[in-house]
């Protein structure tokens, strides 16, 4: 068990404060100092506390992970000097600030419960609350408690147990995102945790755990995060039909039955309780827009970023101080080029290597295959928040 003493509580608290004070967390708006000031303060505190710790004996992969953060940070510094774009300098400072926070967290020994398993349990609870929020809003159509703008175009609404960036009181349509700015972001973070902790999945021994896990996967259907929901739904259905795939998909029989029952009940509630479905159908169709004239639609962004990559194949448009359209397979290549692409994904690569080291060959194949649609639809993972997440998931105590 984790003992709640100062040697444990302070590093974990600094880690949590840092995590929620960075974009894409909506909770950063309720902190005393938003936009990274709280994060930098937590980093300074962690740096000072490291002087009172014994020298860390880190696994080799963790050392490589820290080294890759340094390389990425100084690459952003060079970009900021070359392009005069302040966003790259902000990333430089945030990447460096993430290092002492991770080192302090890694100094704690989680003996009984691995840190990534704690993360998984926490996100299961958040997912269950999100699913409950969906059904509650469909049934009662409440007014949001509060709404505020978190960016030039984004508005977040607080409904029971979750934030949402879309809210329609008449139809009950929302995109629950927990404490993140968008549901796709929540799906992205949950996906990392799901992959990292899936090796601990065992046949369900109690009813409550099975229901919470079912709710976690059911959220994928409502998150509008296309890759995440397709992978989980299709994988679950195939596993229900072909028992031979049980060796690849770590889902028990009772887990599948409850999951499919939950999905069926949810669709029945949607069919009978949603008064106006026009906004839902309109939104779903907009996700697959192929309109090349309007400045929206993921297909338009894909062709735009492909064109940018062909013009600047080695360093991308970042040397011009510009960014990519985003959310497509060519967005990182378009912004950073081939060289920047390798540096951009370097920390993530060591996270993958550390995670795969704990799997057998069959689970490694399943792990890598499940990453393909994820990386196609949501390749933008180069943020300090992602570094904190993946760094926490490769905690040295998780052996």
GIMO-V386262 format. One record per residue. N is the residue number from 1. RES is the residue in one letter. PSI is psi as a letter, one per 30 degrees, with the letter a starting at -180 (* if undefined). OMEGA is omega in whole degrees, -180 to 180 (NA if undefined). Layout:
n = <N/N>
res = <RES/RES>
psi = <PSI/PSI>
omega = <OMEGA/OMEGA>
This chain:
n = <1/2/3/4/5/6/7/8/9/10/11/12/13/14/15/16/17/18/19/20/21/22/23/24/25/26/27/28/29/30/31/32/33/34/35/36/37/38/39/40/41/42/43/44/45/46/47/48/49/50/51/52/53/54/55/56/57/58/59/60/61/62/63/64/65/66/67/68/69/70/71/72/73/74/75/76/77/78/79/80/81/82/83/84/85/86/87/88/89/90/91/92/93/94/95/96/97/98/99/100/101/102/103/104/105/106/107/108/109/110/111/112/113/114/115/116/117/118/119/120/121/122/123/124/125/126/127/128/129/130/131/132/133/134/135/136/137/138/139/140/141/142/143/144/145/146/147/148/149/150/151/152/153/154/155/156/157/158/159/160/161/162/163/164/165/166/167/168/169/170/171/172/173/174/175/176/177/178/179/180/181/182/183/184/185/186/187/188/189/190/191/192/193/194/195/196/197/198/199/200/201/202/203/204/205/206/207/208/209/210/211/212/213/214/215/216/217/218/219/220/221/222/223/224/225/226/227/228/229/230/231/232/233/234/235/236/237/238/239/240/241/242/243/244/245/246/247/248/249/250/251/252/253/254/255/256/257/258/259/260/261/262/263/264/265/266/267/268/269/270/271/272/273/274/275/276/277/278/279/280/281/282/283/284/285/286/287/288/289/290/291/292/293/294/295/296/297/298/299/300/301/302/303/304/305/306/307/308/309/310/311/312/313/314/315/316/317/318/319/320/321/322/323/324/325/326/327/328/329/330/331/332/333/334/335/336/337/338/339/340/341/342/343/344/345/346/347/348/349/350/351/352/353/354/355/356/357/358/359/360/361/362/363/364/365/366/367/368/369/370/371/372/373/374/375/376/377/378/379/380/381/382/383/384/385/386/387/388/389/390/391/392/393/394/395/396/397/398/399>
res = <X/X/X/X/X/X/X/X/X/X/X/X/X/X/X/X/X/X/X/X/X/X/X/X/X/X/X/X/X/X/X/X/X/X/X/X/X/X/X/X/X/X/X/X/X/X/X/X/X/X/X/X/X/X/X/X/X/X/X/X/X/X/X/X/X/X/X/X/X/X/X/X/X/X/X/X/X/X/X/X/X/X/X/X/X/X/X/X/X/X/X/X/X/X/X/X/X/X/X/X/X/X/X/X/X/X/X/X/X/X/X/X/X/X/X/X/X/X/X/X/X/X/X/X/X/X/X/X/X/X/X/X/X/X/X/X/X/X/X/X/X/X/X/X/X/X/X/X/X/X/X/X/X/X/X/X/X/X/X/X/X/X/X/X/X/X/X/X/X/X/X/X/X/X/X/X/X/X/X/X/X/X/X/X/X/X/X/X/X/X/X/X/X/X/X/X/X/X/X/X/X/X/X/X/X/X/X/X/X/X/X/X/X/X/X/X/X/X/X/X/X/X/X/X/X/X/X/X/X/X/X/X/X/X/X/X/X/X/X/X/X/X/X/X/X/X/X/X/X/X/X/X/X/X/X/X/X/X/X/X/X/X/X/X/X/X/X/X/X/X/X/X/X/X/X/X/X/X/X/X/X/X/X/X/X/X/X/X/X/X/X/X/X/X/X/X/X/X/X/X/X/X/X/X/X/X/X/X/X/X/X/X/X/X/X/X/X/X/X/X/X/X/X/X/X/X/X/X/X/X/X/X/X/X/X/X/X/X/X/X/X/X/X/X/X/X/X/X/X/X/X/X/X/X/X/X/X/X/X/X/X/X/X/X/X/X/X/X/X/X/X/X/X/X/X/X/X/X/X/X/X/X/X/X/X/X/X/X/X/X/X/X/X/X/X/X/X/X/X>
psi = <l/k/k/i/l/e/f/e/e/e/e/e/e/e/e/e/e/e/e/f/f/l/k/g/k/f/f/f/f/f/l/e/j/a/h/f/e/e/e/e/e/e/e/e/e/e/e/e/f/f/f/g/l/l/k/k/i/k/l/e/e/e/e/e/e/e/e/e/e/e/e/e/e/f/e/e/e/e/e/e/e/e/f/h/j/f/e/e/e/e/e/e/e/e/e/e/f/f/e/f/e/e/e/e/e/f/f/k/j/j/e/e/j/k/e/f/e/e/e/e/e/e/f/e/e/e/e/e/e/e/e/e/e/e/e/e/e/e/e/f/h/l/k/k/e/l/k/l/k/f/a/e/f/k/k/k/k/j/l/k/g/l/l/k/f/k/k/j/e/e/f/g/k/l/i/k/g/b/g/l/e/l/e/e/e/e/e/e/e/e/e/e/e/e/e/e/f/f/f/f/k/l/k/k/f/l/e/e/e/e/e/e/e/e/e/e/e/f/f/e/f/f/f/g/j/e/e/e/e/e/e/e/e/e/e/e/e/e/f/f/e/j/f/f/g/f/f/e/j/i/k/l/e/e/e/e/e/e/e/e/e/e/e/e/e/e/e/e/e/e/e/f/f/k/e/j/g/e/e/e/e/e/e/e/e/f/f/g/k/g/j/f/e/l/h/l/k/f/e/e/e/e/e/e/e/e/e/e/e/f/e/i/f/e/f/a/f/f/f/g/g/l/l/l/e/l/h/l/f/g/e/e/e/e/e/f/a/e/e/e/e/e/e/e/g/e/e/e/e/e/e/e/e/e/e/f/f/g/l/l/e/e/f/e/e/e/e/e/e/f/f/e/f/e/f/e/f/i/f/j/g/i/l/e/e/e/e/e/e/e/e/e/f/h/k/f/f/i/*>
omega = <178/180/-178/173/-175/-178/177/-173/-177/178/180/179/178/178/-180/179/179/-177/-176/-180/-179/169/17/180/177/-176/179/-180/180/177/-179/-179/-176/174/169/-179/177/179/180/177/177/179/178/177/179/179/180/-179/180/179/-179/180/173/-179/-177/174/-173/171/-175/-179/178/176/177/180/178/179/179/176/177/-179/180/-179/-178/173/176/177/178/178/-180/178/-178/-171/-176/178/-174/-177/178/176/176/178/177/-179/-179/179/178/-179/-180/-175/-180/178/179/180/178/177/-179/179/179/179/174/-172/-173/-175/178/-175/-179/176/174/177/-179/179/180/-180/173/179/178/-180/178/178/178/179/176/180/178/-178/179/-179/177/-175/-170/177/-177/171/176/177/-178/175/179/179/178/175/-178/-176/-173/175/179/-180/177/174/-176/172/-179/167/177/180/173/177/175/-176/-174/-178/-177/-176/176/171/-175/-177/-177/-179/176/-177/-180/180/178/177/176/178/179/-179/178/180/176/-177/178/180/-176/-174/-173/179/178/-176/176/176/-175/-179/176/-172/-176/-180/-180/180/-180/179/178/178/-180/-179/180/180/-178/-179/-175/-173/-174/176/-164/-176/-176/-177/180/-179/-176/-178/-179/179/180/-179/178/-179/179/-176/-176/-178/-178/-179/-179/-179/-179/-178/-172/-179/-177/-178/179/177/-179/-178/-180/179/-179/177/179/179/180/179/-180/180/176/178/178/-177/-173/-173/179/-177/-176/-177/-176/-178/179/-180/179/-179/-179/179/180/180/-178/-178/178/-179/-178/-179/179/180/179/-178/-174/179/176/180/-179/-179/179/-179/176/178/179/-180/179/179/-178/-171/-173/-177/176/-178/-180/180/176/-178/-179/178/179/178/173/176/175/-174/-176/-173/-179/177/-180/-176/-172/-177/-177/-178/178/178/-179/179/-178/-175/-177/178/180/179/180/172/179/-179/179/180/-178/-179/-177/-177/168/-172/-177/179/176/179/179/179/-177/180/-179/179/-172/180/178/-177/178/-173/-175/-175/-176/-177/-177/179/178/179/177/177/179/-179/-178/176/176/-178/176/179/-177/-179/-180/-177/NA>
